[in-house]
Structures are given as C-alpha cells and as structure tokens.
C-alpha cells in the first residue's frame, strides 16, 4: 500500500479534498479561539477604562524587557514554523524536522522565561492575586484586579503554547517516519496555523499588559 493511500482517510475522495477539509476545520476552530480570547480582551478593556490609574500602576510592575524578549522569541518561532511548512511542501524531511525542533525550542524558551523569570519574580514580590498579594496604595484592590487579568490571560496563552509543543512533538515523530510528502503535508500546515494564532495573541497581550501609559 502506497504512502499516498495510507495518508488518505476513508471518508475523502482524494488528498485535495482531505486537505481542504482539514484547513476548514482548523479555521473554524480558530474562530472559536478568537471568540474566547476576544471575550477576555473585551473584559480587560472595560475594566482598564474604569480603573486606568490602577492598571497603569500594575503594568509598571511588569518587566517590559522580558515581555519584549518573549515577543522576539515568538516572532522567530513563527518564522521557523513557516519554514517547516515550506519544507513539508517541498519534501525536505531534514529541514522539516530541524525547523519543527527549533520551533519547539523557542516555544519552550518562551515558557521558561515566563515561568522562571516573570512569574517567579511576581511571586517573590507578592503580586499573585489570591495567594500572596501584598500591595500598599490607595488603588490596591484594583491593582490586584489588573494582576488577576495578567495571570489569567498569560496563563491561558501559556497553556496554548504547551498544547502547541505537544503538537510539534507529534509532527516531529511523524516526520521521522516519513509520513509527510509534497502531496500530503496538511497536518504540518494546519498546525502552523494554530502556532501562528497563538503567536498573534501574544502580539496583542504584550502592549495591552506591559505598555499601558508608557514606562517610567
């Protein structure tokens, strides 16, 4: 049985139809993700408008250098993911595996920076709502609200990054087995759409959370 036959699911007439169905399914899924994060962004925007001073104070306790570094890391990971898709389309298995691994390493670096340096610092400075939040000032309750949004929004983003790392691991294993060809690369392409979406979410999170009212 040929690789082409193995790649074709029984419910599709050909690989072209299967590719279109996979792409459509991923775009529908991403629409639901947009609605989910859109709700978070809308709630954040409303409360930021109500308590702008407190949100500015909270924002200035974040280290913009780490936020900017993570932004650069994710933009680079989008490049390596795009190169992985191109490698799959052209049948370059070695480049495909290399680019997928690089994408994984960059994603892991993002999570490490966020977990060890940013969240670790926030915990030591007693800025974690509901656990050890200690802040002196007249806008204290609303500063805690800012950090509640910060941890929930960045936490949900990090969860999506972890899911993406799992997907990349699966793709690497399948690529090593030679499952992807110029005729069949749909899993790499739709996974790339997911990865790019997660990166785009961070592009919005960075200025909303780190750059409120400029920096001191």
PASEBA-1860 file (N, C-alpha, C; in nm, 3 decimals):
! residues 216
1> XXXXXXXX> 0.085/-0.120/0.000/0.000/0.000/0.000/0.089/0.125/0.000 ~ 0.062/0.222/-0.087/0.146/0.340/-0.103/0.124/0.437/0.012 ~ 0.225/0.527/0.031/0.212/0.631/0.134/0.092/0.721/0.104 ~ 0.066/0.743/-0.025/-0.048/0.826/-0.063/-0.179/0.765/-0.016 ~ -0.190/0.632/-0.032/-0.311/0.563/0.011/-0.323/0.563/0.163 ~ -0.210/0.547/0.232/-0.211/0.546/0.378/-0.252/0.683/0.434 ~ -0.213/0.789/0.364/-0.243/0.924/0.412/-0.388/0.964/0.391 ~ -0.457/0.897/0.299/-0.594/0.934/0.266/-0.693/0.866/0.359
9> XXXXXXXX> -0.770/0.946/0.434/-0.875/0.890/0.519/-0.989/0.839/0.433 ~ -1.059/0.740/0.485/-1.158/0.670/0.403/-1.276/0.759/0.362 ~ -1.304/0.865/0.439/-1.422/0.946/0.410/-1.400/1.049/0.300 ~ -1.276/1.059/0.249/-1.245/1.157/0.146/-1.217/1.089/0.012 ~ -1.249/1.162/-0.095/-1.227/1.108/-0.229/-1.081/1.115/-0.271 ~ -1.012/1.222/-0.231/-0.872/1.237/-0.266/-0.803/1.327/-0.162 ~ -0.671/1.341/-0.175/-0.594/1.418/-0.079/-0.629/1.567/-0.086 ~ -0.667/1.615/-0.204/-0.705/1.755/-0.216/-0.827/1.788/-0.133
17> XXXXXXXX> -0.927/1.702/-0.140/-1.048/1.722/-0.060/-1.016/1.710/0.088 ~ -0.931/1.616/0.124/-0.892/1.599/0.264/-0.818/1.722/0.315 ~ -0.732/1.778/0.231/-0.656/1.898/0.269/-0.749/2.016/0.293 ~ -0.846/2.035/0.205/-0.941/2.145/0.219/-1.026/2.129/0.346 ~ -1.068/2.006/0.373/-1.148/1.981/0.494/-1.067/2.009/0.620 ~ -0.940/1.968/0.620/-0.855/1.993/0.736/-0.832/2.141/0.759 ~ -0.808/2.215/0.651/-0.788/2.360/0.664/-0.914/2.429/0.714 ~ -1.030/2.389/0.659/-1.156/2.448/0.703/-1.180/2.420/0.850
25> XXXXXXXX> -1.155/2.297/0.891/-1.175/2.261/1.031/-1.088/2.342/1.124 ~ -0.962/2.365/1.085/-0.873/2.444/1.169/-0.919/2.589/1.176 ~ -0.963/2.646/1.063/-1.010/2.785/1.065/-1.135/2.800/1.152 ~ -1.225/2.701/1.147/-1.344/2.705/1.233/-1.301/2.701/1.380 ~ -1.206/2.615/1.411/-1.156/2.607/1.548/-1.093/2.740/1.591 ~ -1.016/2.800/1.502/-0.952/2.927/1.536/-1.054/3.039/1.559 ~ -1.166/3.032/1.488/-1.272/3.130/1.511/-1.324/3.118/1.654 ~ -1.340/2.995/1.703/-1.384/2.978/1.842/-1.279/3.030/1.940
33> XXXXXXXX> -1.152/3.014/1.906/-1.046/3.067/1.990/-1.046/3.219/1.990 ~ -1.073/3.278/1.874/-1.082/3.424/1.866/-1.195/3.474/1.955 ~ -1.309/3.404/1.955/-1.420/3.446/2.041/-1.382/3.433/2.188 ~ -1.307/3.327/2.223/-1.265/3.308/2.362/-1.172/3.421/2.407 ~ -1.065/3.442/2.333/-0.971/3.548/2.370/-1.034/3.686/2.352 ~ -1.123/3.698/2.253/-1.192/3.826/2.234/-1.272/3.865/2.355 ~ -1.337/3.768/2.420/-1.411/3.796/2.544/-1.318/3.844/2.655 ~ -1.199/3.782/2.664/-1.102/3.826/2.765/-1.053/3.967/2.737
41> XXXXXXXX> -1.023/3.993/2.610/-0.976/4.126/2.574/-1.084/4.232/2.600 ~ -1.209/4.198/2.572/-1.318/4.293/2.594/-1.334/4.324/2.743 ~ -1.331/4.219/2.828/-1.343/4.240/2.972/-1.226/4.323/3.024 ~ -1.107/4.291/2.976/-0.988/4.366/3.018/-1.001/4.513/2.979 ~ -1.045/4.540/2.857/-1.058/4.677/2.808/-1.158/4.756/2.892 ~ -1.268/4.693/2.927/-1.371/4.761/3.008/-1.316/4.800/3.145 ~ -1.252/4.704/3.211/-1.201/4.733/3.346/-1.081/4.827/3.343 ~ -1.003/4.820/3.235/-0.892/4.915/3.224/-0.945/5.057/3.210
49> XXXXXXXX> -1.054/5.073/3.136/-1.115/5.206/3.120/-1.170/5.257/3.253 ~ -1.224/5.165/3.334/-1.281/5.205/3.462/-1.174/5.237/3.565 ~ -1.065/5.164/3.564/-0.960/5.179/3.666/-0.824/5.198/3.600 ~ -0.814/5.297/3.514/-0.693/5.317/3.436/-0.571/5.340/3.524 ~ -0.584/5.423/3.627/-0.469/5.453/3.713/-0.414/5.326/3.778 ~ -0.504/5.242/3.831/-0.461/5.119/3.896/-0.395/5.024/3.795 ~ -0.449/5.016/3.676/-0.393/4.928/3.575/-0.255/4.978/3.530 ~ -0.237/5.111/3.525/-0.106/5.165/3.492/-0.004/5.130/3.600
57> XXXXXXXX> -0.046/5.143/3.725/0.043/5.108/3.837/0.082/4.961/3.829 ~ -0.016/4.875/3.806/0.014/4.732/3.795/0.105/4.702/3.678 ~ 0.081/4.765/3.564/0.162/4.741/3.445/0.308/4.777/3.467 ~ 0.332/4.884/3.545/0.469/4.928/3.567/0.544/4.837/3.663 ~ 0.478/4.738/3.720/0.546/4.636/3.800/0.588/4.516/3.715 ~ 0.551/4.516/3.588/0.596/4.411/3.497/0.728/4.453/3.434 ~ 0.812/4.357/3.404/0.941/4.385/3.341/0.924/4.381/3.190 ~ 0.922/4.498/3.129/0.898/4.507/2.985/1.009/4.441/2.905
65> XXXXXXXX> 1.129/4.430/2.962/1.239/4.367/2.890/1.211/4.219/2.863 ~ 1.155/4.150/2.963/1.121/4.010/2.942/1.005/3.996/2.844 ~ 0.909/4.087/2.853/0.798/4.085/2.758/0.846/4.105/2.616 ~ 0.938/4.199/2.596/0.992/4.225/2.463/1.074/4.107/2.413 ~ 1.152/4.047/2.503/1.232/3.930/2.466/1.142/3.816/2.422 ~ 1.037/3.792/2.497/0.944/3.685/2.460/0.873/3.716/2.328 ~ 0.848/3.842/2.301/0.788/3.879/2.173/0.881/3.843/2.059 ~ 1.010/3.874/2.074/1.109/3.839/1.972/1.119/3.688/1.955
73> XXXXXXXX> 1.114/3.615/2.067/1.122/3.469/2.062/1.006/3.411/1.981 ~ 0.884/3.461/2.007/0.768/3.406/1.937/0.766/3.446/1.790 ~ 0.809/3.566/1.758/0.816/3.605/1.617/0.914/3.515/1.542 ~ 1.027/3.484/1.606/1.124/3.393/1.544/1.065/3.254/1.528 ~ 0.988/3.210/1.628/0.926/3.077/1.618/0.825/3.070/1.505 ~ 0.757/3.182/1.476/0.666/3.184/1.362/0.743/3.167/1.231 ~ 0.863/3.226/1.226/0.947/3.209/1.107/0.987/3.064/1.089 ~ 1.035/3.000/1.196/1.077/2.860/1.185/0.957/2.770/1.153
81> XXXXXXXX> 0.839/2.804/1.203/0.720/2.725/1.170/0.685/2.740/1.023 ~ 0.694/2.863/0.970/0.667/2.884/0.828/0.767/2.808/0.742 ~ 0.893/2.805/0.785/0.995/2.730/0.711/0.967/2.581/0.718 ~ 0.912/2.535/0.831/0.877/2.393/0.843/0.766/2.357/0.744 ~ 0.667/2.443/0.730/0.558/2.419/0.634/0.615/2.414/0.492 ~ 0.703/2.507/0.461/0.765/2.508/0.327/0.845/2.381/0.303 ~ 0.918/2.337/0.405/0.996/2.214/0.392/0.905/2.094/0.367 ~ 0.792/2.090/0.435/0.697/1.980/0.414/0.641/1.984/0.272
89> XXXXXXXX> 0.611/2.103/0.223/0.555/2.117/0.089/0.655/2.075/-0.020 ~ 0.783/2.094/0.006/0.886/2.061/-0.092/0.949/1.924/-0.070 ~ 0.906/1.856/0.036/0.956/1.721/0.061/1.094/1.715/0.123 ~ 1.138/1.822/0.186/1.269/1.826/0.251/1.254/1.781/0.396 ~ 1.268/1.651/0.420/1.240/1.597/0.552/1.337/1.647/0.658 ~ 1.466/1.656/0.624/1.565/1.702/0.722/1.534/1.845/0.766 ~ 1.507/1.933/0.671/1.474/2.071/0.706/1.344/2.078/0.785 ~ 1.248/1.995/0.751/1.122/1.992/0.824/1.145/1.958/0.970
97> XXXXXXXX> 1.219/1.852/0.996/1.244/1.810/1.133/1.323/1.917/1.209 ~ 1.425/1.973/1.142/1.506/2.077/1.206/1.423/2.198/1.244 ~ 1.338/2.244/1.153/1.257/2.363/1.180/1.152/2.336/1.288 ~ 1.096/2.216/1.289/0.999/2.183/1.393/1.066/2.181/1.530 ~ 1.186/2.124/1.537/1.258/2.120/1.665/1.295/2.261/1.710 ~ 1.340/2.345/1.616/1.371/2.484/1.651/1.247/2.556/1.702 ~ 1.133/2.531/1.640/1.007/2.591/1.685/0.975/2.547/1.828 ~ 0.995/2.419/1.855/0.972/2.367/1.990/1.066/2.431/2.092
105> XXXXXXXX> 1.194/2.443/2.056/1.291/2.502/2.148/1.256/2.647/2.179 ~ 1.213/2.720/2.078/1.174/2.860/2.100/1.048/2.869/2.186 ~ 0.954/2.779/2.162/0.834/2.777/2.245/0.867/2.744/2.390 ~ 0.958/2.647/2.409/1.000/2.611/2.544/1.074/2.726/2.611 ~ 1.154/2.800/2.533/1.224/2.916/2.587/1.125/3.022/2.632 ~ 1.021/3.044/2.554/0.918/3.141/2.593/0.858/3.103/2.727 ~ 0.819/2.977/2.742/0.755/2.932/2.866/0.853/2.943/2.983 ~ 0.980/2.910/2.959/1.080/2.917/3.066/1.099/3.061/3.114
113> XXXXXXXX> 1.107/3.155/3.020/1.121/3.296/3.058/0.999/3.341/3.138 ~ 0.882/3.303/3.091/0.759/3.344/3.158/0.750/3.282/3.298 ~ 0.779/3.154/3.309/0.761/3.083/3.436/0.870/3.118/3.537 ~ 0.996/3.111/3.495/1.107/3.125/3.589/1.134/3.271/3.622 ~ 1.143/3.355/3.521/1.185/3.493/3.544/1.068/3.586/3.576 ~ 0.957/3.574/3.502/0.847/3.668/3.523/0.756/3.623/3.638 ~ 0.695/3.506/3.624/0.605/3.462/3.730/0.679/3.438/3.860 ~ 0.802/3.390/3.852/0.883/3.371/3.973/0.908/3.503/4.044
121> XXXXXXXX> 0.940/3.606/3.967/0.961/3.739/4.025/0.831/3.792/4.087 ~ 0.721/3.775/4.015/0.592/3.823/4.066/0.557/3.755/4.198 ~ 0.588/3.625/4.208/0.558/3.554/4.333/0.645/3.606/4.448 ~ 0.772/3.626/4.419/0.862/3.677/4.524/0.825/3.818/4.568 ~ 0.768/3.895/4.476/0.728/4.032/4.509/0.585/4.040/4.562 ~ 0.524/3.924/4.586/0.388/3.917/4.643/0.286/3.986/4.553 ~ 0.287/3.950/4.425/0.196/4.011/4.329/0.099/3.910/4.267 ~ 0.085/3.794/4.332/-0.004/3.690/4.280/-0.138/3.699/4.351
129> XXXXXXXX> -0.245/3.737/4.280/-0.377/3.753/4.344/-0.426/3.623/4.407 ~ -0.482/3.636/4.527/-0.542/3.521/4.593/-0.444/3.428/4.660 ~ -0.315/3.450/4.642/-0.214/3.361/4.701/-0.126/3.439/4.798 ~ -0.056/3.538/4.746/0.031/3.617/4.834/0.039/3.761/4.787 ~ -0.079/3.818/4.755/-0.079/3.954/4.702/-0.068/4.054/4.817 ~ 0.039/4.135/4.812/0.060/4.241/4.910/0.101/4.365/4.833 ~ 0.020/4.470/4.845/0.049/4.593/4.772/-0.005/4.709/4.853 ~ 0.082/4.808/4.873/0.043/4.925/4.952/0.006/5.040/4.858
137> XXXXXXXX> -0.111/5.099/4.880/-0.151/5.213/4.799/-0.302/5.227/4.795 ~ -0.347/5.345/4.757/-0.491/5.372/4.759/-0.567/5.297/4.652 ~ -0.498/5.249/4.548/-0.566/5.177/4.439/-0.539/5.027/4.449 ~ -0.504/4.979/4.567/-0.464/4.839/4.585/-0.566/4.738/4.531 ~ -0.696/4.746/4.563/-0.790/4.644/4.513/-0.792/4.635/4.361 ~ -0.779/4.748/4.295/-0.786/4.747/4.150/-0.654/4.707/4.086 ~ -0.543/4.727/4.156/-0.415/4.674/4.109/-0.419/4.521/4.111 ~ -0.480/4.467/4.215/-0.495/4.322/4.222/-0.581/4.271/4.107
145> XXXXXXXX> -0.682/4.348/4.068/-0.764/4.312/3.954/-0.681/4.307/3.826 ~ -0.590/4.404/3.810/-0.500/4.402/3.694/-0.420/4.274/3.691 ~ -0.362/4.236/3.804/-0.280/4.116/3.806/-0.363/3.989/3.789 ~ -0.489/3.994/3.829/-0.578/3.882/3.802/-0.592/3.862/3.651 ~ -0.617/3.971/3.579/-0.623/3.963/3.433/-0.489/3.917/3.376 ~ -0.380/3.973/3.428/-0.247/3.941/3.377/-0.218/3.791/3.387 ~ -0.240/3.734/3.505/-0.207/3.593/3.524/-0.303/3.502/3.447 ~ -0.429/3.539/3.441/-0.524/3.453/3.369/-0.497/3.457/3.219
153> XXXXXXXX> -0.476/3.575/3.164/-0.457/3.587/3.020/-0.324/3.527/2.976 ~ -0.217/3.557/3.047/-0.088/3.498/3.011/-0.085/3.349/3.043 ~ -0.159/3.308/3.147/-0.166/3.166/3.179/-0.238/3.086/3.070 ~ -0.349/3.140/3.020/-0.420/3.073/2.912/-0.334/3.069/2.785 ~ -0.260/3.176/2.762/-0.169/3.176/2.646/-0.061/3.070/2.663 ~ -0.004/3.060/2.782/0.099/2.959/2.807/0.043/2.818/2.791 ~ -0.082/2.797/2.833/-0.145/2.666/2.815/-0.155/2.632/2.667 ~ -0.192/2.730/2.585/-0.198/2.707/2.440/-0.059/2.678/2.384
161> XXXXXXXX> 0.043/2.741/2.440/0.180/2.713/2.397/0.217/2.568/2.429 ~ 0.180/2.521/2.548/0.210/2.383/2.586/0.141/2.284/2.493 ~ 0.016/2.314/2.458/-0.056/2.229/2.363/0.017/2.229/2.228 ~ 0.064/2.347/2.187/0.139/2.357/2.063/0.266/2.275/2.067 ~ 0.335/2.272/2.180/0.456/2.190/2.192/0.423/2.042/2.178 ~ 0.309/2.001/2.232/0.267/1.862/2.214/0.241/1.830/2.068 ~ 0.177/1.923/1.997/0.150/1.904/1.855/0.281/1.894/1.777 ~ 0.377/1.983/1.809/0.507/1.981/1.741/0.579/1.849/1.764
169> XXXXXXXX> 0.569/1.796/1.886/0.632/1.667/1.916/0.574/1.557/1.828 ~ 0.443/1.556/1.813/0.377/1.458/1.727/0.424/1.473/1.582 ~ 0.434/1.596/1.535/0.476/1.619/1.396/0.619/1.572/1.374 ~ 0.707/1.595/1.471/0.846/1.550/1.457/0.851/1.397/1.446 ~ 0.775/1.329/1.530/0.773/1.183/1.526/0.720/1.132/1.392 ~ 0.616/1.196/1.342/0.560/1.155/1.213/0.656/1.189/1.099 ~ 0.724/1.301/1.108/0.820/1.339/1.004/0.937/1.242/1.000 ~ 0.982/1.197/1.114/1.092/1.100/1.118/1.053/0.968/1.053
177> XXXXXXXX> 0.925/0.937/1.055/0.877/0.814/0.990/0.849/0.835/0.842 ~ 0.869/0.957/0.795/0.848/0.984/0.654/0.703/0.995/0.612 ~ 0.617/1.036/0.705/0.474/1.042/0.675/0.436/1.159/0.586 ~ 0.518/1.264/0.585/0.481/1.384/0.510/0.554/1.390/0.377 ~ 0.480/1.424/0.274/0.532/1.433/0.138/0.478/1.561/0.074 ~ 0.530/1.600/-0.044/0.473/1.716/-0.113/0.324/1.701/-0.144 ~ 0.276/1.576/-0.149/0.133/1.553/-0.173/0.053/1.553/-0.043 ~ 0.119/1.522/0.068/0.048/1.512/0.195/0.128/1.584/0.304
185> XXXXXXXX> 0.089/1.707/0.332/0.154/1.787/0.435/0.053/1.865/0.518 ~ -0.074/1.833/0.502/-0.181/1.907/0.568/-0.164/1.918/0.719 ~ -0.125/1.811/0.792/-0.110/1.826/0.937/-0.007/1.933/0.975 ~ 0.100/1.944/0.898/0.200/2.046/0.927/0.143/2.185/0.902 ~ 0.070/2.199/0.794/0.016/2.330/0.758/-0.088/2.377/0.859 ~ -0.183/2.292/0.897/-0.287/2.335/0.990/-0.229/2.356/1.130 ~ -0.127/2.279/1.166/-0.060/2.302/1.294/0.012/2.436/1.293 ~ 0.065/2.472/1.176/0.128/2.602/1.163/0.028/2.715/1.183
193> XXXXXXXX> -0.094/2.698/1.133/-0.198/2.799/1.155/-0.224/2.819/1.304 ~ -0.231/2.708/1.377/-0.253/2.715/1.521/-0.137/2.789/1.589 ~ -0.014/2.754/1.551/0.103/2.815/1.614/0.106/2.965/1.587 ~ 0.078/3.004/1.464/0.078/3.146/1.429/-0.030/3.221/1.507 ~ -0.145/3.157/1.526/-0.253/3.221/1.602/-0.209/3.249/1.745 ~ -0.146/3.149/1.808/-0.100/3.167/1.945/0.002/3.281/1.952 ~ 0.089/3.288/1.853/0.187/3.397/1.850/0.118/3.532/1.835 ~ 0.015/3.540/1.751/-0.056/3.666/1.730/-0.126/3.711/1.859
201> XXXXXXXX> -0.180/3.616/1.934/-0.243/3.652/2.061/-0.143/3.723/2.151 ~ -0.019/3.673/2.154/0.082/3.738/2.238/0.115/3.878/2.186 ~ 0.114/3.896/2.056/0.140/4.029/1.999/0.040/4.131/2.052 ~ -0.082/4.087/2.081/-0.181/4.176/2.142/-0.162/4.187/2.293 ~ -0.126/4.076/2.357/-0.110/4.077/2.502/0.006/4.168/2.546 ~ 0.113/4.166/2.471/0.232/4.242/2.511/0.204/4.391/2.530 ~ 0.150/4.461/2.431/0.124/4.604/2.454/0.012/4.630/2.554 ~ -0.092/4.544/2.554/-0.204/4.567/2.645/-0.162/4.556/2.791
209> XXXXXXXX> -0.072/4.463/2.821/-0.035/4.439/2.960/0.091/4.513/3.002 ~ 0.187/4.526/2.913/0.318/4.578/2.951/0.337/4.726/2.920 ~ 0.263/4.780/2.827/0.292/4.916/2.778/0.182/5.016/2.809 ~ 0.104/4.994/2.912/-0.005/5.087/2.947/0.055/5.219/2.995 ~ 0.019/5.327/2.929/0.062/5.459/2.974/0.210/5.484/2.964 ~ 0.283/5.407/2.883/0.426/5.426/2.871/0.499/5.365/2.990 ~ 0.630/5.386/2.994/0.712/5.329/3.102/0.775/5.441/3.185 ~ 0.804/5.410/3.310/0.874/5.506/3.396/1.019/5.517/3.350
END
